[in-house]
Amino acid sequence: MWTICDGNTKGVLPGMTEAAAGCAAPLDQRLADHAAPVLACAPGLAGQPYQLSAAISLA
């Protein structure tokens, strides 16, 4: 599986490259995509911003 930026695999094809400035928006979107499902599985993380961030990053 091909990756760019910080390990993004969604829609990545062989030979694709991305400048550092172009990596921020896709990373933010991927993290946002995982936030709701993580909170659904672990609602106790809602008041724990550091732990929630870690769980979202892991997901």
C-alpha positions in Angstrom: 0.0 0.0 0.0 1.3 3.4 -1.0 1.5 6.3 1.4 2.1 10.1 1.4 2.5 12.7 4.1 2.0 11.2 7.5 1.0 7.8 6.3 -2.1 8.8 4.4 -3.2 5.9 2.1 -6.6 7.1 0.9 -6.5 7.7 -2.8 -2.7 7.4 -3.0 -1.2 6.0 -6.2 2.4 5.0 -7.0 4.6 8.0 -7.6 2.4 10.5 -5.9 4.1 13.2 -3.9 2.9 16.1 -1.8 4.6 19.2 -0.4 4.6 19.6 3.4 2.1 22.5 3.1 -0.3 20.2 1.2 -0.3 17.5 3.9 -2.1 19.5 6.7 -5.6 19.6 5.2 -5.9 15.9 4.4 -4.5 15.0 7.8 -7.0 17.2 9.6 -9.8 15.7 7.5 -8.8 12.1 8.3 -8.6 12.9 12.0 -12.0 14.5 11.9 -13.4 11.5 10.1 -12.3 9.3 13.0 -13.5 11.5 15.9 -17.2 10.6 16.0 -16.7 6.8 15.8 -14.1 7.0 18.6 -16.4 9.0 20.8 -19.2 6.6 20.1 -17.1 3.7 21.3 -15.5 5.5 24.2 -17.8 8.4 25.3 -15.8 8.8 28.5 -13.0 10.4 26.5 -15.2 13.5 25.7 -13.8 15.4 28.7 -10.2 14.2 28.2 -8.7 16.1 25.3 -5.2 14.5 25.4 -6.6 11.0 25.7 -9.2 11.6 23.0 -6.5 13.0 20.6 -4.4 9.9 21.2 -7.3 7.6 20.6 -8.3 9.4 17.4 -4.7 9.3 16.2 -4.5 5.6 16.9 -7.8 5.0 15.0 
